Amino acid sequence: MPEVAAWTQRARYEVSLGNGIVKTRYLPQRVGSNKWVSLGVFPIDGVPKVTLSNTAVNGDGVDDVAWDAVSFLPLAQKPRDIVVAIGDSFSSGEGAKDYFSESDNNGNPINGKPNRFQNACHRSNNSWSLKSVLPGSLLSTKNRIAQGDPSIDYSFVACSGAETKNALPFLTVPDSQRPQSSYGAFGTGQYGEVAQLDSGFIDESTTLVTMTMGGNDLKFAQIMQACVGTIMPRCLEEPLEGDAISAFDATNKKIKDNLYFDLLKIMQEIKKKAPSAKILIMGYPFLIERNLQCFPNISSKEIDQMAQIAMNIRAMLLMLKTAGGAQGIDIVLGDPIDKFQNHSVCANENAGINGIVTDQTEGEVPAINVFNHAIPLGLSAQSFHPNQLGTTLYAEVMNEALRK
């Protein structure tokens, strides 16, 4: 990937396998340096070639598409592990720092208006899917990649802020078969990227797909802002914007009536693209525990309600596994609740979850702007997300889940 003029968030690469089959991969090009970027592993049969289009779906003629060298690296055999990490902020590594540059840039407004070039997917080099040690290996996925291990291929398309609709495919399915969420939404990407299942990395060669998903559909961020950012009690007993019933009741209703349906739809779409892949889906931990409380404006009742939401998600995922299994979908559950005991927000040096973070990143919209000069201070999306200890705990959950 070239450093200069590589700007589009959805560069469309077509890989001809030499036998008439063509695979498509979409990549964000804004890596900020001259570097090799993998398009994945392919079963080549003949003379391969790669083409790059300078036409993007929904392109507006603003973003540059850049081309540099391409290289094919022969492998003795198909990698044992072909992994694709999709999902929301808990999967991208939001809160764990060390974000890949193409997923953290251009948050500053332009002339007071939102920056169309922004990307705040916050894919972290410290994410739990990279820290994990897959069965049959002694090293983490991150270390295997660093050492050039030919038995691992890893692709990373998770994005902070993703809702279930941001995973559903749109470009890569026929018009009549495009899936919709329970709210009637079609698949769509974020920050100019394509939807996660449109990226092309999940295909018949994929062995494992990892994910967390649902927190944004359930308005986790708004709930935490309402509970932490107000001196008023009963934050979960008041409705959030757009809801007619209390935040607690609305969230639990969405888990049952919407999130279950939407996650099952994602599983079905993954199954179509990757028939033999395992799908590891993780739940969410308790962010605050009763015995470790450092927010005086949050009552014990509200802490219990937050915990109940996490447990209701866990129960829903168990139902999802059963329903998916009946359809031949190999779903593995990872439950982080026990692993995060005594590692919640208020556990001080033992905390696996960030508290309030005000140091914003390059990809975030600064809360303070003085004479068109942005100051990167304000409530960061990194707040109430796993830190580096937290992603390590998640990785341990993944390691254990895949070995059961």
C-alpha positions in Angstrom: 0.0 0.0 0.0 1.6 3.3 -1.0 1.9 6.2 1.4 1.0 8.9 -1.1 -2.5 9.3 -2.6 -3.9 6.2 -0.9 -7.1 7.7 0.5 -10.2 5.7 -0.2 -11.8 3.6 2.5 -13.1 1.0 0.1 -10.5 0.1 -2.5 -11.8 -2.8 -4.5 -9.2 -5.4 -5.4 -10.1 -8.3 -7.7 -7.9 -11.4 -7.4 -8.1 -13.7 -10.5 -7.2 -17.2 -9.4 -6.1 -18.4 -12.8 -9.1 -20.7 -13.4 -11.8 -18.2 -14.2 -12.7 -17.6 -10.5 -12.3 -14.0 -9.3 -12.3 -13.0 -5.6 -13.0 -9.5 -4.4 -11.5 -7.8 -1.4 -12.2 -4.3 -0.1 -9.6 -2.5 1.9 -9.2 1.0 3.5 -6.1 2.4 1.9 -5.2 5.1 4.4 -2.3 3.3 6.2 -0.1 6.3 6.2 3.1 4.6 5.0 4.5 2.4 2.3 3.8 -1.2 3.5 2.7 -4.6 2.4 -1.0 -5.3 3.2 -2.4 -8.8 2.8 -5.4 -9.5 0.5 -5.7 -13.0 2.0 -4.9 -16.6 1.0 -6.2 -18.1 -2.2 -6.2 -21.5 -3.9 -4.4 -20.4 -7.1 -4.9 -22.6 -10.1 -3.1 -21.1 -13.1 -1.6 -17.7 -13.6 -3.1 -15.2 -11.1 -3.5 -11.5 -11.3 -4.7 -8.6 -9.2 -6.7 -5.6 -10.5 -7.7 -2.5 -8.6 -10.6 -0.4 -9.7 -10.6 3.4 -9.4 -14.4 3.3 -9.3 -16.0 2.8 -5.9 -19.6 2.0 -5.0 -21.2 5.3 -3.9 -18.0 7.1 -4.7 -18.2 10.8 -5.1 -14.9 11.5 -7.0 -13.1 12.9 -4.0 -11.1 10.0 -2.5 -7.9 9.0 -4.3 -7.3 5.3 -5.2 -3.6 4.4 -5.2 -1.7 1.5 -6.7 1.7 0.1 -6.0 3.4 -3.3 -6.2 1.8 -6.6 -5.8 3.4 -9.9 -4.8 2.2 -13.5 -4.6 3.8 -15.6 -1.9 3.5 -19.4 -2.6 2.5 -21.6 0.4 3.2 -25.3 0.7 -0.4 -25.8 1.9 -3.5 -24.1 3.0 -3.0 -22.3 6.4 -4.5 -24.3 9.3 -6.1 -21.1 10.7 -7.8 -18.6 8.5 -9.4 -16.1 10.9 -11.6 -13.1 10.3 -12.4 -10.7 13.2 -15.7 -8.8 12.8 -17.9 -7.0 15.3 -18.2 -3.9 17.4 -15.9 -1.9 19.7 -15.3 -4.8 22.1 -13.9 -6.7 19.1 -12.0 -3.9 17.5 -10.0 -3.2 20.7 -11.5 0.2 21.5 -9.9 1.3 24.7 -6.7 -0.8 24.4 -4.7 1.8 22.4 -2.2 1.2 19.6 -4.8 1.6 16.8 -4.0 0.9 13.2 -3.7 4.2 11.4 -6.3 3.5 8.7 -8.8 3.1 11.5 -8.0 6.2 13.6 -7.7 9.4 11.6 -9.3 12.7 10.6 -11.6 13.3 13.5 -11.1 17.1 13.3 -14.0 19.0 11.8 -13.5 21.0 8.6 -14.8 24.5 8.8 -17.0 23.5 11.7 -18.6 20.6 9.8 -18.1 16.8 10.3 -15.0 15.5 8.5 -16.1 13.2 5.7 -12.6 11.6 5.8 -13.0 10.5 9.4 -12.3 6.9 10.5 -12.7 5.9 14.1 -13.1 2.1 13.8 -10.2 1.9 16.3 -8.9 -1.5 15.3 -6.2 -2.2 17.9 -3.0 -4.2 17.8 -4.0 -5.1 21.3 -7.4 -6.6 20.4 -8.3 -9.9 22.1 -8.5 -11.8 18.8 -4.9 -10.9 18.1 -3.8 -11.8 21.6 -5.5 -15.2 21.5 -3.7 -18.5 21.2 -5.6 -20.8 18.9 -5.8 -24.6 19.4 -2.7 -26.3 18.1 -0.5 -23.3 18.5 1.9 -22.1 21.3 2.0 -18.5 20.2 -0.6 -15.7 20.0 -2.1 -14.9 16.6 -0.3 -11.5 16.9 3.1 -13.2 17.3 2.4 -15.8 14.6 1.7 -13.0 12.1 4.9 -11.1 13.2 7.0 -14.2 12.6 5.5 -14.9 9.2 3.9 -18.1 10.3 2.4 -19.6 7.1 -0.2 -21.6 9.1 -2.1 -18.4 10.0 -4.1 -15.9 7.9 -5.8 -13.2 9.8 -8.1 -10.4 8.6 -9.5 -7.6 10.8 -12.7 -5.7 9.9 -14.4 -5.1 13.3 -15.3 -1.5 13.8 -16.0 0.6 16.9 -19.6 1.7 17.0 -20.8 -1.1 14.8 -24.4 -2.2 15.0 -25.7 -5.5 13.6 -26.7 -3.7 10.3 -23.0 -2.8 9.8 -22.2 -6.5 9.5 -24.9 -7.5 7.1 -23.8 -7.9 3.4 -25.3 -5.6 0.8 -22.9 -5.4 -2.2 -22.0 -9.1 -2.4 -25.5 -10.6 -2.5 -28.2 -10.4 -5.2 -30.7 -7.6 -4.8 -33.6 -10.0 -4.1 -31.6 -11.7 -1.3 -30.2 -8.8 0.6 -30.9 -9.4 4.3 -32.5 -6.8 6.5 -32.3 -6.3 10.2 -35.3 -6.6 12.5 -35.6 -2.8 12.1 -35.8 -3.1 8.3 -32.2 -1.8 7.8 -30.1 -3.1 4.9 -26.3 -3.8 5.4 -24.2 -0.7 5.4 -20.6 0.2 6.3 -19.1 2.8 8.6 -16.7 5.7 7.9 -16.8 5.0 4.2 -15.9 1.3 4.5 -18.1 -1.4 3.1 -20.3 -3.6 5.4 -18.2 -6.1 7.3 -19.5 -9.2 5.5 -19.0 -7.4 2.1 -15.3 -7.0 2.7 -14.7 -10.4 1.0 -12.4 -11.9 3.6 -15.1 -14.3 4.9 -15.3 -17.1 2.3 -15.2 -20.9 1.9 -11.6 -21.0 3.1 -12.4 -19.3 6.4 -12.0 -21.5 9.5 -12.9 -19.1 12.3 -14.9 -15.9 12.6 -14.7 -14.0 15.9 -17.1 -11.3 17.1 -18.9 -9.3 19.8 -22.0 -7.5 18.6 -25.2 -6.0 20.0 -24.0 -3.4 22.5 -24.6 -0.5 20.1 -28.0 -1.8 19.1 -28.9 -1.8 22.8 -27.5 1.7 23.2 -24.8 0.8 25.8 -23.0 4.1 25.3 -26.1 6.2 25.9 -27.0 4.1 29.0 -23.5 4.7 30.5 -23.7 8.4 29.7 -27.1 8.7 31.3 -26.0 6.8 34.4 -22.5 8.3 34.9 -23.1 11.7 33.5 -26.1 12.7 35.6 -26.7 13.4 39.3 -30.3 12.2 38.9 -31.1 8.8 40.3 -32.9 6.0 38.5 -31.1 6.5 35.2 -32.3 3.1 33.9 -35.9 3.9 34.9 -36.1 6.8 32.5 -36.5 6.2 28.7 -33.6 7.0 26.4 -34.1 9.2 23.4 -36.3 7.3 20.9 -37.7 4.9 23.4 -41.2 5.0 25.1 -40.4 2.8 28.0 -37.6 2.8 30.6 -34.0 2.1 29.5 -33.9 -1.1 31.4 -37.2 -2.5 30.0 -36.4 -1.3 26.5 -33.0 -2.9 26.5 -34.3 -6.3 27.7 -37.1 -6.1 25.1 -34.6 -5.4 22.3 -32.5 -8.4 23.4 -35.4 -10.7 23.0 -37.3 -9.2 20.1 -34.5 -7.7 18.0 -31.0 -8.6 18.9 -31.6 -12.4 18.9 -33.1 -12.1 15.4 -30.4 -9.9 14.0 -27.5 -12.0 15.4 -29.0 -15.1 13.9 -29.3 -13.3 10.6 -25.6 -12.5 10.7 -24.8 -16.1 11.6 -26.8 -17.3 8.6 -25.0 -14.9 6.3 -21.6 -16.1 7.6 -22.7 -19.7 7.0 -23.5 -18.9 3.4 -20.1 -17.4 2.8 -18.0 -19.7 5.0 -19.8 -23.1 5.3 -17.1 -24.8 7.4 -16.2 -21.9 9.7 -16.6 -21.9 13.4 -18.2 -18.7 14.7 -17.0 -17.5 18.1 -19.3 -14.9 19.6 -18.5 -13.3 23.0 -20.8 -11.7 25.5 -20.1 -8.6 27.6 -18.8 -8.4 31.2 -20.3 -6.5 34.1 -18.9 -3.0 33.7 -19.5 -2.1 37.3 -19.7 -4.5 40.3 -21.5 -3.9 43.6 -18.4 -4.6 45.7 -16.3 -2.3 43.6 -18.3 1.0 43.2 -16.7 4.3 42.5 -19.6 6.2 41.0 -21.7 7.6 43.9 -24.5 8.7 41.5 -25.1 5.1 40.5 -27.2 3.1 42.9 -26.9 -0.5 43.8 -30.2 -1.1 42.0 -28.8 0.3 38.8 -25.6 -1.8 39.1 -27.8 -4.9 39.5 -29.9 -3.8 36.5 -26.7 -3.4 34.4 -25.6 -6.9 35.5 -29.0 -8.3 34.6 -28.7 -6.9 31.1 -25.3 -8.7 30.6 -26.8 -11.9 32.0 -29.9 -11.6 29.7 -27.5 -11.2 26.7 -25.7 -14.4 27.9 -29.1 -16.3 28.1 -30.0 -15.0 24.6 -26.6 -16.2 23.2 -27.3 -19.7 24.5 -30.6 -19.7 22.7 -28.8 -18.4 19.6 -26.3 -21.3 19.8 -29.1 -23.8 19.9 -31.0 -22.2 17.0 -27.9 -21.9 14.9 -26.9 -25.5 15.7 -30.2 -26.7 14.4 -29.3 -25.0 11.1 -25.9 -26.5 10.9 -24.1 -23.3 12.1 -21.1 -24.1 14.3 -21.4 -21.5 17.0 -19.0 -21.3 20.0 -19.9 -19.1 22.9 -17.4 -17.1 25.0 -18.7 -15.7 28.3 -16.5 -13.1 29.9 -18.6 -12.4 33.0 -16.7 -14.7 35.4 -13.3 -13.8 34.0 -13.9 -10.1 34.7 -15.0 -10.6 38.4 -13.0 -8.1 40.4 -11.7 -6.5 37.2 -14.5 -4.1 36.5 -14.2 -0.3 36.1 -13.6 0.5 39.8 -11.0 -2.1 40.5 -8.2 0.5 40.3 -4.9 -1.1 39.1 -6.8 -4.4 38.6 -9.4 -2.9 36.4 -9.8 -4.5 33.0 -12.3 -1.9 31.9 -11.5 1.8 31.4 -13.3 4.4 33.4 -14.0 7.8 32.0 -11.3 8.6 29.3 -10.9 12.2 28.2 -7.8 11.9 26.0 -9.3 11.6 22.6 -7.6 9.9 19.6 -6.9 11.3 16.1 -10.1 9.7 14.8 -12.5 11.2 17.3 -14.3 14.4 17.0 -12.7 16.8 19.5 -15.1 18.1 22.1 -13.3 21.4 22.3 -12.7 23.7 19.4 -11.1 27.2 19.8 -11.0 29.4 16.7 -11.1 26.4 14.5 -8.3 24.8 16.4 -9.3 21.4 17.7 -8.2 20.3 21.2 -8.4 16.5 21.6 -10.1 16.5 25.0 -13.6 15.4 25.8 -15.4 12.1 26.5 -13.6 9.5 24.5 -15.2 6.4 23.0 -12.5 4.5 24.8 -14.4 5.0 28.1 -16.0 1.9 29.6 -14.2 -0.4 27.2 -11.6 -3.1 27.9 -8.1 -1.8 28.4 -5.0 -3.9 27.7 -5.7 -6.1 30.7 -9.3 -6.4 29.6 -8.4 -7.6 26.1 -6.0 -10.1 27.7 -8.9 -11.4 29.8 -11.1 -11.6 26.7 -8.3 -13.5 24.9 -8.2 -16.0 27.8 -12.0 -16.5 27.5 -11.5 -17.2 23.7 -8.7 -19.6 24.4 -10.8 -21.6 26.8 -14.0 -21.5 24.7 -12.2 -22.9 21.6 -10.7 -25.8 23.6 -13.9 -27.0 25.3 
